Amino acid sequence: MKRYLILLLFTFQGLMAQVQFEAKVSKNTLGLNERLRIDFIMNVDGDNFDQPSFDGFKIAAGPSQQVSQSWINGKSSFQKIYSYILQPAQKGTLTIKQASIEYNGQTYKTSPIKISVTNAVAQERDPNDRPSGYPEETLNLVAEISKTNPYLNEPITVVYKLYFFNIEVTGFKELAKPKYNDFWNQNIDVKQLSLEEGSYRGQRCYFVILKKTILYPQKSGRLTIDPLSLDIGVRLPTNRRDMFGQMILTESNKIVSAGAKTINVRPLPEASKPEGFSGAVGKFDFRVTPSKTTLKSGESLDLVVSATGTGNMKLFTLPKPVVPNALEMYDPVHDEKVTTSLSGMSGRISDKYTIVPQYKGKYAIKPMQFSYFDLNTGSYKTVTSSEIMIDVLDGPMQAQASTTANASKNVISKTEQFKYIKPKTTLVAIAKNDFYGSNLYYSLLFLPFIILPIIIIAKKKKEAIDGDVTGNRIKMNNKLAKKYLSEAKKQLANKEPFYIALEKAMHNFLKAKLHIETSEMSKDNISELLLSRNANPESVQNFINLTENCEFARYAPASSTSIQQDFDRAVLIISELEKQIV
């Protein structure tokens, strides 16, 4: 009786207990390359746990479940926990939505949790994660900047290098691209990733150059370059070894970041800045070149204003020439022949003006000045062009032209009175040729009589092909052999799919050549049939050995070299048997 009373008391306590279901996180702010633990904790044994949608996160591990129950001073406590390890996939403020459970016919939900994800942060790897006696591995993404205190519009370079040591990199993808706010920027193509040897913080390691960028600051002061963050697939050593004593590697993902960089941009000196300075920074040669200086009435000339050299070629404007009113100047045609490399922009930019003289006489185009800031000397330089004299040999004089224009005002010449009346016309016939009796009519009439025999012949040929069951089967097996051999070639990097495809290719080759089914593919029967078809005994034995090796190699360790050798052997053996079998 006492036992029933205790049981009744516990039941009553359970009914009166308040249900608690909440979510707890290990941190509310983390870097893009850090991980987050979240626990969903309940004090009752709830059913139908429904996890939230982890938008913006990847589940790195979980869910794992823990259940604990204790009795203290006659009071029972119960706790059930579902745990996850989350990896953020993007920056910003992310929300972990509600999870839910059911208990005694009611649904209970957790509160949403906001998580702030910032740029990737520097991390130190726990040395206990490495196998004992194994050297420490290195995996670092570094942004190497050529200059951190440039002048305004002075070129700087950013080279992103991935340093690694005692770690195998299998691939990478960008998580966050760097932003170059207040910079003119251009990426320099990295045509091929090449492995180079170097050092990082005094440690010998390897590196690859992933990205190169040239920057021209467009604003003075402290400018920030957002970091490049990568999700890198790696293979890490473990404490386990295989049957041959080789250390077993485990595949994982690491997120690395180059970190934000600050550039302190110096303004150009204001005290000595020339009038008309348009922002050119570098080293330039300035020229003003006319296509001709002597011309007749009705002719035109081209005036080319150009700057050649190295500097911010695309980021400044050339001065505009000033010409007399007697010369009509049209808007320029701008041309750029500029190449951009890690050393900056270099080449030539030009403005070509077309100038048409209106009157006879000699006219001067004033000298032009072009100023630029020389980075080598830290001072402004000004280049002045020569004065250009234009000699117009004939045409009206400017005063005469004015008088003539007033006298001829509102006078219409006789030749222009009937200018818009056409003296000739083109007549088009109203009647058109009828379709009946035309060449097109007879072509369409007799076309069915020509097509019908072709359709009948094609149909009979198709029926004959479809009726050849043996021939169709041989064609199908030949096609399958080629297909699986091609599939094996694609899977050279994946051992098990490679040997499955290679084995299927060899079986289908036998089906096509020996006209046998899968059930007849015993080793003795294959050998007997191949030899009876005049196949070389050595080639037959090589074929059987390779077939047996496919089954064994699927479960045994194999290097990329041995896989390539097996593929080459298969191609050679199939080619030999193709020639030998009659």
Phi, psi and omega in degrees: 000321180296321179298320180293324179294318179297316180297320179295323179295315179296321178296318180295321178297319180296323181290326183277342184295142179276132181284128177240129179216113186218162178244134178233139179244155181287333177200152179261346177228130181209161177279164182298334181260010178259170180241159185232137175254134177232132180243132173256110191249133176227149180259010175227163180275077182286157180250166173053053177297126181243109182289153179283168173276118183273069181294131181087000179235156168248139179279109180279329178201149177115172003278144170250147187240136176231135178232130177224144179217134182221157177234116180231120180052041177080001178251136180260146174228142182229142178212133179230132187230132168251124186241144177226149169249121185247144176243119180295141180255354181203163178271162178121189178265113182253152181240125172270117188282186188282140168259160183219153173223167176240137179210124181053041176081000179246153181255132179240141183230151174275167176274146176297150181235131178266133180237133178260120180252121182255187176299158179300147182242159178291140182227145173255133181279138179293121181298339179290346178284345182271149172297147181297135179081359182265134182297152181293135179271154181238134173211102184222138174255125187235136173257109180266120184251131186292327182206133183256355178226060183280168169283164172302129180070015172271134184287139171229156181241146174237120179243121181265119181240139175254113179264136177209153181205136181056035179210143182255122180265125182257345180165171179205159173216151183281130174264319180220122179275146178292144177251131183251065178295136180067021173236140161279131186221154174209132177281139174262125185299132170258099190294323183211133177285119181244137181278126179233158181259138180201204179218149177227116182053042177082359181256132179291134181199182177249158176210156172232144176271118184266327190204140175231136182220138174255135184234143171236109180295135182252007183209140179273160182111193182273116180247142184248134173258117179297151186283154168270127179239135183235143170259111189249128173279127184226163171241121185248148178287151177239179178276000183261151178231153180276185185294342179262005179086003179280143180290133180277132178260145177243139181277139182207178177234138177235139176253123181237154182222145178280348181080151179289144180239142180248129178247127179262102186269125180272136177287158175287148182301136180268331188297317185255018183291125182290156176288136181085006177295126185252011174102011180288129180228123180148222179222118190225156170243128186248135181219148172235116189233120174271147178289332177200159178240350177238126182208161182263173179296135180091346177275164178227164176229156177253129177249116184256119176255119188222154173229130181236140177152207180235139180153202183277067191303324186268005191241018175216167180248149178276152178293154182259134181290152176249120183240157178296162181296336181287349178251123179269120184248132181263164180301146186282159170257116184272138180225137178233125171237082190235134173248145181239123177230187180295338178276352178120191180272143176210155180141218186216136172236148183210155171238124180253119180257136172263126184240129180240119178285145181259331187223161177288144177145184178247133185227142183253132170263118188298153175302147180246147180242137177232124182246145177214160178263119182273116182290331182292321182259346182069031182217166179275145175234144179234130177248130181246130178277166179278159175288141182244126179259127178252124182249113178262116191284322183221180184114175181289148173284156186298320180289317180296319182297325180292317180294316180298322181294321180289323183290326184267010183292136179065016177259126182253124180289155183296327183291343183258001183294322183249032185297324187261008176260121182279123180283342181239155178221163179241123181262138179242130181294139179282317182285141179237161180293139178284152176292322181295126179090358180277169179298322179296323179299311181290328178296315179290332181291318185265355182299316179301325180291336178275320185286325186302311178299324180296319179296318181296316181296317180296322180294317179295322179294320178295319179297323179294320179293318180294331181283344180276084185295316182295315180297320179295322179295320179296317179299317181297317181293322175299317180296318180294322179299315179294321181297311183289329176293321176294320178295322178298321179297322179291333185261025181301334181272351182239111190300302188295311177300329180296310184289330175296313180294322180294320179294319178295322179298318182290322178296317180291331174296317178295318180300322182287322186272326185257355179057049181239166178257172182299325182294340182265007187270062170270160184297316182293319182292320178297315181298317182295316182292320179294318179294325179291342179260024175067027175283147179293130181304324180294319179295322179297314181295321177297322180295314181293319179297319181292324178297315178294325181293329180299316181293319182289319186292338179297333185247354180256154177298140181216139178269167178296331179292314180294325178296315178297321179296319178296322179294317179296320178297318181298315179298318181294315183294316180297321178296318179295314180294328178300321180282328188275324186289132178249000000 
